[in-house]
Amino acid sequence: MIKFVLAALWICAVTVGTVLFSFQFSQARNEAAPTPAAFFGGLEHIATDMISIPVVRKGGVDGYFLTKLSYSIDSEKLKTLSVPVNAMLVDEIFSYLYANPQIDYETSGGLDVVAFRESLRDAINKRVGDELIHDVFIDQADYLSKAEIRANTPRQKIGLAEPAAKTEKPAPKAH
């Protein structure tokens, strides 16, 4: 009977020791695993439709900035938003571009793409109050002036529109 009790205690001790060792070994392996980079896991990709933003200068529309952007968003924080994410992103793009007119194609510098992306990301994160947006990707960005838009209308292409009024005076007719 004593041999039976000692054998049972021995089996219990070996089992407990094996379980503890396996838990410690698995924890050490998990801690040694490198953390994934920002572009792998945990982020979701959201793209907006084409957005047309009028560029207003000197009280009039000078042209249109057309853009299609996409964002890498923390997927856990995205689930907790109470506002539709596309509506918030488009609203923030409009608000940001009207408050910070960086679109200036008349100068040689044009649009500073890096500053535009970083500033837009920071503005959205500030509005939300947390780091929701990790990166802003520009899928497409174009600027169309009013003259380019008028030149590309269907009426201009087929010659139905009247040409702009000439400012020169006609030469006098010879007798």
Chimera marker file (.cmm) of the C-alpha trace (Angstrom):
<marker_set name="trace">
<marker id="1" x="0.000" y="0.000" z="0.000" r="1" g="1" b="0" radius="0.5"/>
<marker id="2" x="2.852" y="2.374" z="0.816" r="1" g="1" b="0" radius="0.5"/>
<marker id="3" x="4.442" y="1.642" z="-2.557" r="1" g="1" b="0" radius="0.5"/>
<marker id="4" x="1.142" y="2.553" z="-4.245" r="1" g="1" b="0" radius="0.5"/>
<marker id="5" x="0.919" y="5.933" z="-2.416" r="1" g="1" b="0" radius="0.5"/>
<marker id="6" x="4.576" y="6.762" z="-3.162" r="1" g="1" b="0" radius="0.5"/>
<marker id="7" x="4.077" y="5.912" z="-6.845" r="1" g="1" b="0" radius="0.5"/>
<marker id="8" x="0.970" y="8.163" z="-6.991" r="1" g="1" b="0" radius="0.5"/>
<marker id="9" x="2.848" y="11.061" z="-5.350" r="1" g="1" b="0" radius="0.5"/>
<marker id="10" x="5.755" y="10.542" z="-7.767" r="1" g="1" b="0" radius="0.5"/>
<marker id="11" x="3.396" y="10.640" z="-10.777" r="1" g="1" b="0" radius="0.5"/>
<marker id="12" x="1.693" y="13.825" z="-9.469" r="1" g="1" b="0" radius="0.5"/>
<marker id="13" x="5.058" y="15.555" z="-8.887" r="1" g="1" b="0" radius="0.5"/>
<marker id="14" x="6.313" y="14.681" z="-12.380" r="1" g="1" b="0" radius="0.5"/>
<marker id="15" x="3.034" y="15.857" z="-13.960" r="1" g="1" b="0" radius="0.5"/>
<marker id="16" x="3.075" y="19.201" z="-12.092" r="1" g="1" b="0" radius="0.5"/>
<marker id="17" x="6.746" y="19.738" z="-12.966" r="1" g="1" b="0" radius="0.5"/>
<marker id="18" x="6.106" y="19.008" z="-16.644" r="1" g="1" b="0" radius="0.5"/>
<marker id="19" x="3.153" y="21.401" z="-16.808" r="1" g="1" b="0" radius="0.5"/>
<marker id="20" x="5.091" y="24.222" z="-15.117" r="1" g="1" b="0" radius="0.5"/>
<marker id="21" x="8.084" y="23.717" z="-17.417" r="1" g="1" b="0" radius="0.5"/>
<marker id="22" x="5.909" y="23.764" z="-20.542" r="1" g="1" b="0" radius="0.5"/>
<marker id="23" x="4.184" y="27.012" z="-19.481" r="1" g="1" b="0" radius="0.5"/>
<marker id="24" x="7.511" y="28.704" z="-18.746" r="1" g="1" b="0" radius="0.5"/>
<marker id="25" x="9.008" y="27.489" z="-22.015" r="1" g="1" b="0" radius="0.5"/>
<marker id="26" x="6.044" y="28.752" z="-24.069" r="1" g="1" b="0" radius="0.5"/>
<marker id="27" x="6.151" y="32.180" z="-22.345" r="1" g="1" b="0" radius="0.5"/>
<marker id="28" x="9.871" y="32.541" z="-23.100" r="1" g="1" b="0" radius="0.5"/>
<marker id="29" x="9.274" y="31.765" z="-26.776" r="1" g="1" b="0" radius="0.5"/>
<marker id="30" x="6.428" y="34.310" z="-27.008" r="1" g="1" b="0" radius="0.5"/>
<marker id="31" x="8.538" y="37.062" z="-25.457" r="1" g="1" b="0" radius="0.5"/>
<marker id="32" x="11.384" y="36.384" z="-27.873" r="1" g="1" b="0" radius="0.5"/>
<marker id="33" x="9.133" y="36.759" z="-30.924" r="1" g="1" b="0" radius="0.5"/>
<marker id="34" x="9.663" y="40.148" z="-32.606" r="1" g="1" b="0" radius="0.5"/>
<marker id="35" x="6.756" y="42.563" z="-32.662" r="1" g="1" b="0" radius="0.5"/>
<marker id="36" x="5.277" y="42.962" z="-36.139" r="1" g="1" b="0" radius="0.5"/>
<marker id="37" x="6.015" y="46.129" z="-38.105" r="1" g="1" b="0" radius="0.5"/>
<marker id="38" x="3.325" y="48.799" z="-38.461" r="1" g="1" b="0" radius="0.5"/>
<marker id="39" x="2.299" y="47.603" z="-41.926" r="1" g="1" b="0" radius="0.5"/>
<marker id="40" x="1.677" y="44.014" z="-40.775" r="1" g="1" b="0" radius="0.5"/>
<marker id="41" x="-1.461" y="43.375" z="-38.767" r="1" g="1" b="0" radius="0.5"/>
<marker id="42" x="-3.635" y="45.652" z="-36.699" r="1" g="1" b="0" radius="0.5"/>
<marker id="43" x="-4.154" y="48.241" z="-39.446" r="1" g="1" b="0" radius="0.5"/>
<marker id="44" x="-6.996" y="48.509" z="-41.911" r="1" g="1" b="0" radius="0.5"/>
<marker id="45" x="-6.883" y="50.272" z="-45.266" r="1" g="1" b="0" radius="0.5"/>
<marker id="46" x="-9.696" y="52.753" z="-46.029" r="1" g="1" b="0" radius="0.5"/>
<marker id="47" x="-9.945" y="54.589" z="-49.364" r="1" g="1" b="0" radius="0.5"/>
<marker id="48" x="-12.093" y="57.599" z="-50.176" r="1" g="1" b="0" radius="0.5"/>
<marker id="49" x="-13.854" y="58.238" z="-53.457" r="1" g="1" b="0" radius="0.5"/>
<marker id="50" x="-12.597" y="60.991" z="-55.765" r="1" g="1" b="0" radius="0.5"/>
<marker id="51" x="-12.986" y="64.316" z="-53.946" r="1" g="1" b="0" radius="0.5"/>
<marker id="52" x="-13.270" y="67.642" z="-55.750" r="1" g="1" b="0" radius="0.5"/>
<marker id="53" x="-12.266" y="70.653" z="-53.659" r="1" g="1" b="0" radius="0.5"/>
<marker id="54" x="-12.652" y="74.164" z="-55.089" r="1" g="1" b="0" radius="0.5"/>
<marker id="55" x="-9.569" y="76.369" z="-54.725" r="1" g="1" b="0" radius="0.5"/>
<marker id="56" x="-10.780" y="79.838" z="-53.746" r="1" g="1" b="0" radius="0.5"/>
<marker id="57" x="-8.493" y="82.843" z="-54.247" r="1" g="1" b="0" radius="0.5"/>
<marker id="58" x="-9.348" y="86.528" z="-54.161" r="1" g="1" b="0" radius="0.5"/>
<marker id="59" x="-13.039" y="85.819" z="-53.659" r="1" g="1" b="0" radius="0.5"/>
<marker id="60" x="-13.468" y="83.510" z="-56.646" r="1" g="1" b="0" radius="0.5"/>
<marker id="61" x="-12.961" y="79.925" z="-57.637" r="1" g="1" b="0" radius="0.5"/>
<marker id="62" x="-9.548" y="79.612" z="-59.299" r="1" g="1" b="0" radius="0.5"/>
<marker id="63" x="-9.708" y="75.896" z="-60.034" r="1" g="1" b="0" radius="0.5"/>
<marker id="64" x="-10.371" y="72.503" z="-58.498" r="1" g="1" b="0" radius="0.5"/>
<marker id="65" x="-8.120" y="70.167" z="-56.570" r="1" g="1" b="0" radius="0.5"/>
<marker id="66" x="-9.119" y="66.572" z="-57.336" r="1" g="1" b="0" radius="0.5"/>
<marker id="67" x="-7.807" y="63.896" z="-55.015" r="1" g="1" b="0" radius="0.5"/>
<marker id="68" x="-8.313" y="60.303" z="-54.046" r="1" g="1" b="0" radius="0.5"/>
<marker id="69" x="-6.707" y="59.364" z="-50.737" r="1" g="1" b="0" radius="0.5"/>
<marker id="70" x="-6.416" y="56.218" z="-48.695" r="1" g="1" b="0" radius="0.5"/>
<marker id="71" x="-5.532" y="55.763" z="-45.055" r="1" g="1" b="0" radius="0.5"/>
<marker id="72" x="-4.077" y="53.113" z="-42.780" r="1" g="1" b="0" radius="0.5"/>
<marker id="73" x="-6.288" y="53.081" z="-39.714" r="1" g="1" b="0" radius="0.5"/>
<marker id="74" x="-6.005" y="51.188" z="-36.436" r="1" g="1" b="0" radius="0.5"/>
<marker id="75" x="-8.662" y="48.489" z="-36.836" r="1" g="1" b="0" radius="0.5"/>
<marker id="76" x="-9.495" y="48.305" z="-33.113" r="1" g="1" b="0" radius="0.5"/>
<marker id="77" x="-10.106" y="52.064" z="-32.895" r="1" g="1" b="0" radius="0.5"/>
<marker id="78" x="-12.051" y="52.010" z="-36.156" r="1" g="1" b="0" radius="0.5"/>
<marker id="79" x="-14.601" y="49.642" z="-34.599" r="1" g="1" b="0" radius="0.5"/>
<marker id="80" x="-15.269" y="52.106" z="-31.768" r="1" g="1" b="0" radius="0.5"/>
<marker id="81" x="-15.991" y="55.148" z="-33.968" r="1" g="1" b="0" radius="0.5"/>
<marker id="82" x="-19.572" y="56.374" z="-33.705" r="1" g="1" b="0" radius="0.5"/>
<marker id="83" x="-19.371" y="58.432" z="-36.929" r="1" g="1" b="0" radius="0.5"/>
<marker id="84" x="-18.977" y="56.836" z="-40.386" r="1" g="1" b="0" radius="0.5"/>
<marker id="85" x="-15.273" y="56.984" z="-41.120" r="1" g="1" b="0" radius="0.5"/>
<marker id="86" x="-15.583" y="58.117" z="-44.769" r="1" g="1" b="0" radius="0.5"/>
<marker id="87" x="-17.816" y="61.046" z="-43.817" r="1" g="1" b="0" radius="0.5"/>
<marker id="88" x="-15.365" y="62.155" z="-41.140" r="1" g="1" b="0" radius="0.5"/>
<marker id="89" x="-12.351" y="61.830" z="-43.456" r="1" g="1" b="0" radius="0.5"/>
<marker id="90" x="-13.920" y="63.794" z="-46.319" r="1" g="1" b="0" radius="0.5"/>
<marker id="91" x="-15.103" y="66.511" z="-43.926" r="1" g="1" b="0" radius="0.5"/>
<marker id="92" x="-11.636" y="66.803" z="-42.440" r="1" g="1" b="0" radius="0.5"/>
<marker id="93" x="-10.017" y="67.021" z="-45.892" r="1" g="1" b="0" radius="0.5"/>
<marker id="94" x="-12.316" y="69.930" z="-46.812" r="1" g="1" b="0" radius="0.5"/>
<marker id="95" x="-11.775" y="71.660" z="-43.462" r="1" g="1" b="0" radius="0.5"/>
<marker id="96" x="-8.036" y="71.161" z="-43.619" r="1" g="1" b="0" radius="0.5"/>
<marker id="97" x="-7.592" y="72.452" z="-47.175" r="1" g="1" b="0" radius="0.5"/>
<marker id="98" x="-9.744" y="75.529" z="-46.587" r="1" g="1" b="0" radius="0.5"/>
<marker id="99" x="-7.900" y="76.373" z="-43.352" r="1" g="1" b="0" radius="0.5"/>
<marker id="100" x="-4.433" y="75.627" z="-44.817" r="1" g="1" b="0" radius="0.5"/>
<marker id="101" x="-4.382" y="76.569" z="-48.508" r="1" g="1" b="0" radius="0.5"/>
<marker id="102" x="-1.312" y="74.597" z="-49.593" r="1" g="1" b="0" radius="0.5"/>
<marker id="103" x="-2.393" y="74.118" z="-53.182" r="1" g="1" b="0" radius="0.5"/>
<marker id="104" x="-0.469" y="76.713" z="-55.136" r="1" g="1" b="0" radius="0.5"/>
<marker id="105" x="0.388" y="75.583" z="-58.643" r="1" g="1" b="0" radius="0.5"/>
<marker id="106" x="1.247" y="79.111" z="-59.750" r="1" g="1" b="0" radius="0.5"/>
<marker id="107" x="4.568" y="78.939" z="-57.897" r="1" g="1" b="0" radius="0.5"/>
<marker id="108" x="7.392" y="76.637" z="-58.887" r="1" g="1" b="0" radius="0.5"/>
<marker id="109" x="7.132" y="74.618" z="-55.654" r="1" g="1" b="0" radius="0.5"/>
<marker id="110" x="3.544" y="73.479" z="-56.136" r="1" g="1" b="0" radius="0.5"/>
<marker id="111" x="2.245" y="71.115" z="-53.471" r="1" g="1" b="0" radius="0.5"/>
<marker id="112" x="4.578" y="69.820" z="-50.761" r="1" g="1" b="0" radius="0.5"/>
<marker id="113" x="3.333" y="66.206" z="-50.738" r="1" g="1" b="0" radius="0.5"/>
<marker id="114" x="5.141" y="65.108" z="-47.573" r="1" g="1" b="0" radius="0.5"/>
<marker id="115" x="3.924" y="68.092" z="-45.556" r="1" g="1" b="0" radius="0.5"/>
<marker id="116" x="0.395" y="67.648" z="-46.952" r="1" g="1" b="0" radius="0.5"/>
<marker id="117" x="0.232" y="63.974" z="-45.923" r="1" g="1" b="0" radius="0.5"/>
<marker id="118" x="1.705" y="64.505" z="-42.457" r="1" g="1" b="0" radius="0.5"/>
<marker id="119" x="-0.364" y="67.605" z="-41.704" r="1" g="1" b="0" radius="0.5"/>
<marker id="120" x="-3.584" y="65.923" z="-42.829" r="1" g="1" b="0" radius="0.5"/>
<marker id="121" x="-2.819" y="62.869" z="-40.673" r="1" g="1" b="0" radius="0.5"/>
<marker id="122" x="-2.086" y="65.070" z="-37.652" r="1" g="1" b="0" radius="0.5"/>
<marker id="123" x="-5.261" y="67.141" z="-38.213" r="1" g="1" b="0" radius="0.5"/>
<marker id="124" x="-7.472" y="64.027" z="-38.330" r="1" g="1" b="0" radius="0.5"/>
<marker id="125" x="-5.819" y="62.515" z="-35.258" r="1" g="1" b="0" radius="0.5"/>
<marker id="126" x="-6.220" y="65.813" z="-33.392" r="1" g="1" b="0" radius="0.5"/>
<marker id="127" x="-9.911" y="65.957" z="-34.296" r="1" g="1" b="0" radius="0.5"/>
<marker id="128" x="-10.498" y="62.386" z="-33.121" r="1" g="1" b="0" radius="0.5"/>
<marker id="129" x="-8.368" y="62.868" z="-30.010" r="1" g="1" b="0" radius="0.5"/>
<marker id="130" x="-6.321" y="59.693" z="-30.529" r="1" g="1" b="0" radius="0.5"/>
<marker id="131" x="-3.886" y="58.168" z="-33.024" r="1" g="1" b="0" radius="0.5"/>
<marker id="132" x="-6.439" y="56.737" z="-35.447" r="1" g="1" b="0" radius="0.5"/>
<marker id="133" x="-4.637" y="57.431" z="-38.744" r="1" g="1" b="0" radius="0.5"/>
<marker id="134" x="-1.122" y="56.025" z="-39.114" r="1" g="1" b="0" radius="0.5"/>
<marker id="135" x="-0.416" y="56.948" z="-42.739" r="1" g="1" b="0" radius="0.5"/>
<marker id="136" x="-2.043" y="58.881" z="-45.569" r="1" g="1" b="0" radius="0.5"/>
<marker id="137" x="-1.523" y="57.538" z="-49.084" r="1" g="1" b="0" radius="0.5"/>
<marker id="138" x="-2.200" y="59.669" z="-52.165" r="1" g="1" b="0" radius="0.5"/>
<marker id="139" x="-3.826" y="57.511" z="-54.829" r="1" g="1" b="0" radius="0.5"/>
<marker id="140" x="-4.401" y="60.452" z="-57.159" r="1" g="1" b="0" radius="0.5"/>
<marker id="141" x="-3.983" y="64.228" z="-56.993" r="1" g="1" b="0" radius="0.5"/>
<marker id="142" x="-4.768" y="66.626" z="-59.843" r="1" g="1" b="0" radius="0.5"/>
<marker id="143" x="-5.366" y="70.332" z="-60.225" r="1" g="1" b="0" radius="0.5"/>
<marker id="144" x="-7.618" y="71.729" z="-62.930" r="1" g="1" b="0" radius="0.5"/>
<marker id="145" x="-7.795" y="75.456" z="-63.506" r="1" g="1" b="0" radius="0.5"/>
<marker id="146" x="-11.003" y="77.102" z="-64.698" r="1" g="1" b="0" radius="0.5"/>
<marker id="147" x="-9.477" y="77.616" z="-68.147" r="1" g="1" b="0" radius="0.5"/>
<marker id="148" x="-8.658" y="73.895" z="-68.454" r="1" g="1" b="0" radius="0.5"/>
<marker id="149" x="-12.163" y="72.955" z="-67.406" r="1" g="1" b="0" radius="0.5"/>
<marker id="150" x="-13.742" y="75.332" z="-69.912" r="1" g="1" b="0" radius="0.5"/>
<marker id="151" x="-11.452" y="74.113" z="-72.705" r="1" g="1" b="0" radius="0.5"/>
<marker id="152" x="-12.515" y="70.518" z="-72.094" r="1" g="1" b="0" radius="0.5"/>
<marker id="153" x="-16.270" y="71.023" z="-72.159" r="1" g="1" b="0" radius="0.5"/>
<marker id="154" x="-18.085" y="69.027" z="-74.844" r="1" g="1" b="0" radius="0.5"/>
<marker id="155" x="-19.380" y="72.232" z="-76.496" r="1" g="1" b="0" radius="0.5"/>
<marker id="156" x="-15.834" y="73.581" z="-76.888" r="1" g="1" b="0" radius="0.5"/>
<marker id="157" x="-14.580" y="70.295" z="-78.326" r="1" g="1" b="0" radius="0.5"/>
<marker id="158" x="-17.146" y="70.143" z="-81.123" r="1" g="1" b="0" radius="0.5"/>
<marker id="159" x="-17.026" y="73.892" z="-81.838" r="1" g="1" b="0" radius="0.5"/>
<marker id="160" x="-20.541" y="74.839" z="-80.688" r="1" g="1" b="0" radius="0.5"/>
<marker id="161" x="-19.449" y="77.259" z="-78.003" r="1" g="1" b="0" radius="0.5"/>
<marker id="162" x="-18.813" y="80.816" z="-79.022" r="1" g="1" b="0" radius="0.5"/>
<marker id="163" x="-15.161" y="81.830" z="-78.867" r="1" g="1" b="0" radius="0.5"/>
<marker id="164" x="-14.111" y="84.339" z="-76.278" r="1" g="1" b="0" radius="0.5"/>
<marker id="165" x="-14.616" y="87.955" z="-77.320" r="1" g="1" b="0" radius="0.5"/>
<marker id="166" x="-11.546" y="89.471" z="-78.949" r="1" g="1" b="0" radius="0.5"/>
<marker id="167" x="-10.158" y="92.555" z="-77.314" r="1" g="1" b="0" radius="0.5"/>
<marker id="168" x="-8.291" y="93.793" z="-80.415" r="1" g="1" b="0" radius="0.5"/>
<marker id="169" x="-9.950" y="96.336" z="-82.698" r="1" g="1" b="0" radius="0.5"/>
<marker id="170" x="-10.417" y="95.205" z="-86.299" r="1" g="1" b="0" radius="0.5"/>
<marker id="171" x="-8.063" y="96.717" z="-88.849" r="1" g="1" b="0" radius="0.5"/>
<marker id="172" x="-9.599" y="99.435" z="-91.021" r="1" g="1" b="0" radius="0.5"/>
<marker id="173" x="-10.682" y="98.267" z="-94.476" r="1" g="1" b="0" radius="0.5"/>
<marker id="174" x="-8.584" y="99.420" z="-97.387" r="1" g="1" b="0" radius="0.5"/>
<marker id="175" x="-10.373" y="101.302" z="-100.192" r="1" g="1" b="0" radius="0.5"/>
<link id1="1" id2="2" r="1" g="1" b="0" radius="0.2"/>
<link id1="2" id2="3" r="1" g="1" b="0" radius="0.2"/>
<link id1="3" id2="4" r="1" g="1" b="0" radius="0.2"/>
<link id1="4" id2="5" r="1" g="1" b="0" radius="0.2"/>
<link id1="5" id2="6" r="1" g="1" b="0" radius="0.2"/>
<link id1="6" id2="7" r="1" g="1" b="0" radius="0.2"/>
<link id1="7" id2="8" r="1" g="1" b="0" radius="0.2"/>
<link id1="8" id2="9" r="1" g="1" b="0" radius="0.2"/>
<link id1="9" id2="10" r="1" g="1" b="0" radius="0.2"/>
<link id1="10" id2="11" r="1" g="1" b="0" radius="0.2"/>
<link id1="11" id2="12" r="1" g="1" b="0" radius="0.2"/>
<link id1="12" id2="13" r="1" g="1" b="0" radius="0.2"/>
<link id1="13" id2="14" r="1" g="1" b="0" radius="0.2"/>
<link id1="14" id2="15" r="1" g="1" b="0" radius="0.2"/>
<link id1="15" id2="16" r="1" g="1" b="0" radius="0.2"/>
<link id1="16" id2="17" r="1" g="1" b="0" radius="0.2"/>
<link id1="17" id2="18" r="1" g="1" b="0" radius="0.2"/>
<link id1="18" id2="19" r="1" g="1" b="0" radius="0.2"/>
<link id1="19" id2="20" r="1" g="1" b="0" radius="0.2"/>
<link id1="20" id2="21" r="1" g="1" b="0" radius="0.2"/>
<link id1="21" id2="22" r="1" g="1" b="0" radius="0.2"/>
<link id1="22" id2="23" r="1" g="1" b="0" radius="0.2"/>
<link id1="23" id2="24" r="1" g="1" b="0" radius="0.2"/>
<link id1="24" id2="25" r="1" g="1" b="0" radius="0.2"/>
<link id1="25" id2="26" r="1" g="1" b="0" radius="0.2"/>
<link id1="26" id2="27" r="1" g="1" b="0" radius="0.2"/>
<link id1="27" id2="28" r="1" g="1" b="0" radius="0.2"/>
<link id1="28" id2="29" r="1" g="1" b="0" radius="0.2"/>
<link id1="29" id2="30" r="1" g="1" b="0" radius="0.2"/>
<link id1="30" id2="31" r="1" g="1" b="0" radius="0.2"/>
<link id1="31" id2="32" r="1" g="1" b="0" radius="0.2"/>
<link id1="32" id2="33" r="1" g="1" b="0" radius="0.2"/>
<link id1="33" id2="34" r="1" g="1" b="0" radius="0.2"/>
<link id1="34" id2="35" r="1" g="1" b="0" radius="0.2"/>
<link id1="35" id2="36" r="1" g="1" b="0" radius="0.2"/>
<link id1="36" id2="37" r="1" g="1" b="0" radius="0.2"/>
<link id1="37" id2="38" r="1" g="1" b="0" radius="0.2"/>
<link id1="38" id2="39" r="1" g="1" b="0" radius="0.2"/>
<link id1="39" id2="40" r="1" g="1" b="0" radius="0.2"/>
<link id1="40" id2="41" r="1" g="1" b="0" radius="0.2"/>
<link id1="41" id2="42" r="1" g="1" b="0" radius="0.2"/>
<link id1="42" id2="43" r="1" g="1" b="0" radius="0.2"/>
<link id1="43" id2="44" r="1" g="1" b="0" radius="0.2"/>
<link id1="44" id2="45" r="1" g="1" b="0" radius="0.2"/>
<link id1="45" id2="46" r="1" g="1" b="0" radius="0.2"/>
<link id1="46" id2="47" r="1" g="1" b="0" radius="0.2"/>
<link id1="47" id2="48" r="1" g="1" b="0" radius="0.2"/>
<link id1="48" id2="49" r="1" g="1" b="0" radius="0.2"/>
<link id1="49" id2="50" r="1" g="1" b="0" radius="0.2"/>
<link id1="50" id2="51" r="1" g="1" b="0" radius="0.2"/>
<link id1="51" id2="52" r="1" g="1" b="0" radius="0.2"/>
<link id1="52" id2="53" r="1" g="1" b="0" radius="0.2"/>
<link id1="53" id2="54" r="1" g="1" b="0" radius="0.2"/>
<link id1="54" id2="55" r="1" g="1" b="0" radius="0.2"/>
<link id1="55" id2="56" r="1" g="1" b="0" radius="0.2"/>
<link id1="56" id2="57" r="1" g="1" b="0" radius="0.2"/>
<link id1="57" id2="58" r="1" g="1" b="0" radius="0.2"/>
<link id1="58" id2="59" r="1" g="1" b="0" radius="0.2"/>
<link id1="59" id2="60" r="1" g="1" b="0" radius="0.2"/>
<link id1="60" id2="61" r="1" g="1" b="0" radius="0.2"/>
<link id1="61" id2="62" r="1" g="1" b="0" radius="0.2"/>
<link id1="62" id2="63" r="1" g="1" b="0" radius="0.2"/>
<link id1="63" id2="64" r="1" g="1" b="0" radius="0.2"/>
<link id1="64" id2="65" r="1" g="1" b="0" radius="0.2"/>
<link id1="65" id2="66" r="1" g="1" b="0" radius="0.2"/>
<link id1="66" id2="67" r="1" g="1" b="0" radius="0.2"/>
<link id1="67" id2="68" r="1" g="1" b="0" radius="0.2"/>
<link id1="68" id2="69" r="1" g="1" b="0" radius="0.2"/>
<link id1="69" id2="70" r="1" g="1" b="0" radius="0.2"/>
<link id1="70" id2="71" r="1" g="1" b="0" radius="0.2"/>
<link id1="71" id2="72" r="1" g="1" b="0" radius="0.2"/>
<link id1="72" id2="73" r="1" g="1" b="0" radius="0.2"/>
<link id1="73" id2="74" r="1" g="1" b="0" radius="0.2"/>
<link id1="74" id2="75" r="1" g="1" b="0" radius="0.2"/>
<link id1="75" id2="76" r="1" g="1" b="0" radius="0.2"/>
<link id1="76" id2="77" r="1" g="1" b="0" radius="0.2"/>
<link id1="77" id2="78" r="1" g="1" b="0" radius="0.2"/>
<link id1="78" id2="79" r="1" g="1" b="0" radius="0.2"/>
<link id1="79" id2="80" r="1" g="1" b="0" radius="0.2"/>
<link id1="80" id2="81" r="1" g="1" b="0" radius="0.2"/>
<link id1="81" id2="82" r="1" g="1" b="0" radius="0.2"/>
<link id1="82" id2="83" r="1" g="1" b="0" radius="0.2"/>
<link id1="83" id2="84" r="1" g="1" b="0" radius="0.2"/>
<link id1="84" id2="85" r="1" g="1" b="0" radius="0.2"/>
<link id1="85" id2="86" r="1" g="1" b="0" radius="0.2"/>
<link id1="86" id2="87" r="1" g="1" b="0" radius="0.2"/>
<link id1="87" id2="88" r="1" g="1" b="0" radius="0.2"/>
<link id1="88" id2="89" r="1" g="1" b="0" radius="0.2"/>
<link id1="89" id2="90" r="1" g="1" b="0" radius="0.2"/>
<link id1="90" id2="91" r="1" g="1" b="0" radius="0.2"/>
<link id1="91" id2="92" r="1" g="1" b="0" radius="0.2"/>
<link id1="92" id2="93" r="1" g="1" b="0" radius="0.2"/>
<link id1="93" id2="94" r="1" g="1" b="0" radius="0.2"/>
<link id1="94" id2="95" r="1" g="1" b="0" radius="0.2"/>
<link id1="95" id2="96" r="1" g="1" b="0" radius="0.2"/>
<link id1="96" id2="97" r="1" g="1" b="0" radius="0.2"/>
<link id1="97" id2="98" r="1" g="1" b="0" radius="0.2"/>
<link id1="98" id2="99" r="1" g="1" b="0" radius="0.2"/>
<link id1="99" id2="100" r="1" g="1" b="0" radius="0.2"/>
<link id1="100" id2="101" r="1" g="1" b="0" radius="0.2"/>
<link id1="101" id2="102" r="1" g="1" b="0" radius="0.2"/>
<link id1="102" id2="103" r="1" g="1" b="0" radius="0.2"/>
<link id1="103" id2="104" r="1" g="1" b="0" radius="0.2"/>
<link id1="104" id2="105" r="1" g="1" b="0" radius="0.2"/>
<link id1="105" id2="106" r="1" g="1" b="0" radius="0.2"/>
<link id1="106" id2="107" r="1" g="1" b="0" radius="0.2"/>
<link id1="107" id2="108" r="1" g="1" b="0" radius="0.2"/>
<link id1="108" id2="109" r="1" g="1" b="0" radius="0.2"/>
<link id1="109" id2="110" r="1" g="1" b="0" radius="0.2"/>
<link id1="110" id2="111" r="1" g="1" b="0" radius="0.2"/>
<link id1="111" id2="112" r="1" g="1" b="0" radius="0.2"/>
<link id1="112" id2="113" r="1" g="1" b="0" radius="0.2"/>
<link id1="113" id2="114" r="1" g="1" b="0" radius="0.2"/>
<link id1="114" id2="115" r="1" g="1" b="0" radius="0.2"/>
<link id1="115" id2="116" r="1" g="1" b="0" radius="0.2"/>
<link id1="116" id2="117" r="1" g="1" b="0" radius="0.2"/>
<link id1="117" id2="118" r="1" g="1" b="0" radius="0.2"/>
<link id1="118" id2="119" r="1" g="1" b="0" radius="0.2"/>
<link id1="119" id2="120" r="1" g="1" b="0" radius="0.2"/>
<link id1="120" id2="121" r="1" g="1" b="0" radius="0.2"/>
<link id1="121" id2="122" r="1" g="1" b="0" radius="0.2"/>
<link id1="122" id2="123" r="1" g="1" b="0" radius="0.2"/>
<link id1="123" id2="124" r="1" g="1" b="0" radius="0.2"/>
<link id1="124" id2="125" r="1" g="1" b="0" radius="0.2"/>
<link id1="125" id2="126" r="1" g="1" b="0" radius="0.2"/>
<link id1="126" id2="127" r="1" g="1" b="0" radius="0.2"/>
<link id1="127" id2="128" r="1" g="1" b="0" radius="0.2"/>
<link id1="128" id2="129" r="1" g="1" b="0" radius="0.2"/>
<link id1="129" id2="130" r="1" g="1" b="0" radius="0.2"/>
<link id1="130" id2="131" r="1" g="1" b="0" radius="0.2"/>
<link id1="131" id2="132" r="1" g="1" b="0" radius="0.2"/>
<link id1="132" id2="133" r="1" g="1" b="0" radius="0.2"/>
<link id1="133" id2="134" r="1" g="1" b="0" radius="0.2"/>
<link id1="134" id2="135" r="1" g="1" b="0" radius="0.2"/>
<link id1="135" id2="136" r="1" g="1" b="0" radius="0.2"/>
<link id1="136" id2="137" r="1" g="1" b="0" radius="0.2"/>
<link id1="137" id2="138" r="1" g="1" b="0" radius="0.2"/>
<link id1="138" id2="139" r="1" g="1" b="0" radius="0.2"/>
<link id1="139" id2="140" r="1" g="1" b="0" radius="0.2"/>
<link id1="140" id2="141" r="1" g="1" b="0" radius="0.2"/>
<link id1="141" id2="142" r="1" g="1" b="0" radius="0.2"/>
<link id1="142" id2="143" r="1" g="1" b="0" radius="0.2"/>
<link id1="143" id2="144" r="1" g="1" b="0" radius="0.2"/>
<link id1="144" id2="145" r="1" g="1" b="0" radius="0.2"/>
<link id1="145" id2="146" r="1" g="1" b="0" radius="0.2"/>
<link id1="146" id2="147" r="1" g="1" b="0" radius="0.2"/>
<link id1="147" id2="148" r="1" g="1" b="0" radius="0.2"/>
<link id1="148" id2="149" r="1" g="1" b="0" radius="0.2"/>
<link id1="149" id2="150" r="1" g="1" b="0" radius="0.2"/>
<link id1="150" id2="151" r="1" g="1" b="0" radius="0.2"/>
<link id1="151" id2="152" r="1" g="1" b="0" radius="0.2"/>
<link id1="152" id2="153" r="1" g="1" b="0" radius="0.2"/>
<link id1="153" id2="154" r="1" g="1" b="0" radius="0.2"/>
<link id1="154" id2="155" r="1" g="1" b="0" radius="0.2"/>
<link id1="155" id2="156" r="1" g="1" b="0" radius="0.2"/>
<link id1="156" id2="157" r="1" g="1" b="0" radius="0.2"/>
<link id1="157" id2="158" r="1" g="1" b="0" radius="0.2"/>
<link id1="158" id2="159" r="1" g="1" b="0" radius="0.2"/>
<link id1="159" id2="160" r="1" g="1" b="0" radius="0.2"/>
<link id1="160" id2="161" r="1" g="1" b="0" radius="0.2"/>
<link id1="161" id2="162" r="1" g="1" b="0" radius="0.2"/>
<link id1="162" id2="163" r="1" g="1" b="0" radius="0.2"/>
<link id1="163" id2="164" r="1" g="1" b="0" radius="0.2"/>
<link id1="164" id2="165" r="1" g="1" b="0" radius="0.2"/>
<link id1="165" id2="166" r="1" g="1" b="0" radius="0.2"/>
<link id1="166" id2="167" r="1" g="1" b="0" radius="0.2"/>
<link id1="167" id2="168" r="1" g="1" b="0" radius="0.2"/>
<link id1="168" id2="169" r="1" g="1" b="0" radius="0.2"/>
<link id1="169" id2="170" r="1" g="1" b="0" radius="0.2"/>
<link id1="170" id2="171" r="1" g="1" b="0" radius="0.2"/>
<link id1="171" id2="172" r="1" g="1" b="0" radius="0.2"/>
<link id1="172" id2="173" r="1" g="1" b="0" radius="0.2"/>
<link id1="173" id2="174" r="1" g="1" b="0" radius="0.2"/>
<link id1="174" id2="175" r="1" g="1" b="0" radius="0.2"/>
</marker_set>
